[in-house]
Structures are given as structure tokens and as C-alpha cells.
């Protein structure tokens, strides 16, 4: 996992944990039928969380779609029912 060098390690760890918690909540919301789709944008570590998010979402029947910017930067994740 490549992480930015411009942030103190404690900030990186705390931010990753917070963003992972947001991803977990979104997976639960979609899996439970609370929302058909959730878009998580402006995630600092979207690229680093993508594979872990997909591993968590698959057993819940949720698909994770990367949300790219025009310059091919990953800034968010879309979550939707896998059967949608």
C-alpha cells in the first residue's frame, strides 16, 4: 500500500481507520437495502482502500466501483448491489 510521504504516520493511520469505517458503513447500508447506491467522494486514501473495500463488499453482495477524476486519480468509491 503506497501512502503519502507528506503526512505524519499517526495522521495516516487515523485517516485510514476513519475512511475504512465509512466504507464499512456504506457497505452495510447498501447490503441492507437502506440505499440502492452510495457514493463516497473525496476520500484521501480511496486508492489504498479499493482492494480491501472489494474484499469486504463481496460477501455482502455489494459491488465497489472506483470513481476516477479526469486526470486518472482515484478520489472515491461507488457502492451498489452486485445484482443491480
Buried (B, 14 or more C-beta within 10 A) or exposed (E): EEBEEEEEEEEBEEBBEEBBEBBBEBBBBBBEEEBEBBEBEEBBBBBBBBEBBBEBBEEBEBBBBBBEEEEEEBBBBBBBBBEE
